């Protein structure tokens, strides 16, 4: 029997320019305020990631580097 995967969540892409990343962070923070259990994933540029803050907001953060070295699902 296979493990059941969550069937809902949110996916953000913060790319192109930094304001898109900033908007993704603000939106995700708002979702977590109202739905703390929400599953949220972010695709963005590694240089923009701000730890440890982003790890508290996003369940998974994917960057180009993590795709290249294979650290993503």
VOTIBA-161027 format. One record per residue: x, y, z of N, C-alpha, C in turn. Coordinates in Angstrom, 1 decimal. Layout:
N
n_px n_py n_pz ca_px ca_py ca_pz c_px c_py c_pz
X Y Z X Y Z X Y Z
...
***
This chain:
73
n_px n_py n_pz ca_px ca_py ca_pz c_px c_py c_pz
0.9 -1.2 0.0 0.0 0.0 0.0 0.9 1.2 0.0
0.6 2.2 -0.9 1.4 3.4 -0.9 1.0 4.4 0.1
1.9 5.2 0.5 1.6 6.3 1.4 0.8 7.4 0.8
-0.2 7.8 1.4 -1.1 8.9 0.8 -0.4 10.2 1.0
-0.3 11.0 -0.1 0.3 12.3 -0.2 -0.8 13.4 0.1
-0.3 14.5 0.7 -1.3 15.6 0.9 -1.9 16.0 -0.4
-3.2 16.3 -0.5 -3.8 16.6 -1.7 -4.1 18.1 -1.9
-3.5 18.9 -1.0 -3.7 20.4 -1.2 -2.5 21.1 -0.6
-2.4 22.3 -1.1 -1.2 23.1 -0.7 -1.1 24.3 -1.6
0.0 25.0 -1.5 0.3 26.2 -2.3 1.7 26.1 -2.9
1.8 26.6 -4.1 3.1 26.6 -4.8 3.3 28.1 -5.2
4.5 28.6 -4.8 4.9 30.0 -5.2 6.1 29.9 -6.0
6.2 30.8 -7.0 7.4 31.0 -7.8 7.8 32.5 -7.6
8.9 32.7 -7.0 9.5 34.0 -6.8 10.7 34.2 -7.6
10.6 34.6 -8.8 11.7 34.7 -9.8 11.6 36.0 -10.6
12.5 36.1 -11.5 12.7 37.2 -12.4 13.2 38.4 -11.7
12.5 39.0 -10.8 13.0 40.2 -10.0 12.6 39.9 -8.5
13.4 40.5 -7.6 13.2 40.3 -6.2 11.8 40.6 -5.6
11.2 41.7 -6.2 9.8 41.9 -5.7 8.9 40.8 -5.8
9.0 39.9 -6.8 8.2 38.7 -6.9 8.5 37.7 -5.7
9.7 37.6 -5.3 10.1 36.8 -4.2 9.5 37.4 -2.9
9.6 38.7 -2.7 9.1 39.4 -1.5 7.6 39.2 -1.4
6.9 39.3 -2.6 5.4 39.2 -2.6 5.1 37.7 -2.2
5.8 36.8 -2.7 5.6 35.4 -2.3 5.7 35.1 -0.8
6.7 35.7 -0.2 6.9 35.6 1.2 5.8 36.2 2.0
5.4 37.4 1.6 4.3 38.1 2.3 3.0 37.3 2.2
2.7 36.8 1.0 1.5 36.1 0.8 1.5 34.8 1.6
2.6 34.1 1.6 2.7 32.8 2.3 2.6 33.1 3.8
3.1 34.2 4.3 3.0 34.5 5.7 1.5 34.7 6.1
0.8 35.4 5.2 -0.6 35.6 5.4 -1.4 34.3 5.4
-1.1 33.4 4.5 -1.7 32.1 4.5 -1.5 31.3 5.8
-0.2 31.3 6.3 0.1 30.7 7.6 -0.6 31.3 8.8
-0.8 32.6 8.7 -1.6 33.3 9.8 -3.0 32.7 10.0
-3.6 32.3 8.8 -5.0 31.8 8.9 -5.1 30.3 8.8
-4.0 29.7 8.3 -4.1 28.2 8.1 -2.6 27.7 8.4
-2.3 27.6 9.7 -0.9 27.2 10.1 -0.5 25.9 9.5
-1.4 25.0 9.3 -1.1 23.6 8.7 -0.9 23.6 7.2
-1.1 24.7 6.6 -0.9 24.8 5.1 0.4 24.3 4.7
0.5 23.6 3.6 1.7 23.1 3.0 2.1 24.1 1.9
3.3 24.7 2.0 3.6 25.7 1.0 5.0 25.5 0.5
5.2 25.5 -0.8 6.5 25.3 -1.5 6.8 26.5 -2.3
8.1 26.8 -2.3 8.6 28.0 -3.0 9.7 27.6 -4.0
9.6 28.1 -5.3 10.7 28.0 -6.2 11.3 29.4 -6.3
12.6 29.6 -6.1 13.2 30.9 -6.2 14.7 30.8 -6.4
15.3 31.9 -6.4 16.8 32.0 -6.6 17.4 31.8 -5.2
18.5 31.0 -5.2 19.2 30.8 -3.9 19.6 32.0 -3.2
20.1 33.0 -3.9 20.6 34.2 -3.4 19.6 35.0 -2.6
18.3 34.8 -2.9 17.3 35.5 -2.2 16.7 34.9 -1.0
17.0 33.6 -0.8 16.5 32.9 0.4 17.1 33.4 1.7
16.2 33.7 2.6 16.6 34.3 3.9 16.3 33.3 5.0
17.3 32.6 5.5 17.2 31.6 6.6 17.5 32.3 7.9
16.8 31.9 9.0 15.9 30.8 9.1 14.5 31.2 8.8
14.2 32.4 8.5 12.8 32.9 8.3 12.1 32.0 7.3
12.7 31.9 6.1 12.0 31.2 5.0 11.6 29.7 5.4
12.5 29.1 6.1 12.2 27.7 6.5 11.0 27.6 7.5
10.7 28.7 8.2 9.5 28.7 9.1 8.3 28.9 8.3
8.4 29.6 7.1 7.2 29.9 6.3 6.9 28.8 5.3
8.0 28.3 4.6 7.8 27.4 3.5 8.2 26.0 3.9
7.4 25.0 3.5 7.7 23.6 3.9 8.9 23.0 3.0
9.0 23.6 1.8 10.0 23.2 0.9 10.4 24.4 0.0
11.7 24.6 -0.1 12.3 25.6 -0.9 13.1 25.0 -2.0
12.8 25.2 -3.3 13.5 24.7 -4.4 14.3 25.8 -5.1
15.5 25.6 -5.3 16.3 26.6 -6.1 17.0 25.8 -7.2
17.6 26.6 -8.1 18.3 26.0 -9.3 19.4 25.1 -8.8
20.1 25.5 -7.7 21.2 24.7 -7.2 20.6 23.3 -6.6
19.5 23.4 -5.9 19.0 22.2 -5.4 18.5 21.2 -6.5
18.0 21.8 -7.6 17.6 20.9 -8.7 18.9 20.3 -9.4
20.0 21.0 -9.5 21.2 20.5 -10.1 21.8 19.4 -9.2
21.8 19.5 -7.9 22.5 18.5 -7.1 21.5 17.5 -6.6
20.3 17.6 -7.0 19.3 16.5 -6.7 18.7 16.5 -5.3
18.6 17.7 -4.7 18.0 17.7 -3.3 16.6 18.2 -3.3
15.8 17.6 -4.3 14.4 18.0 -4.3 13.6 16.7 -4.6
12.3 16.7 -4.3 11.5 15.5 -4.6 11.4 15.2 -6.0
***
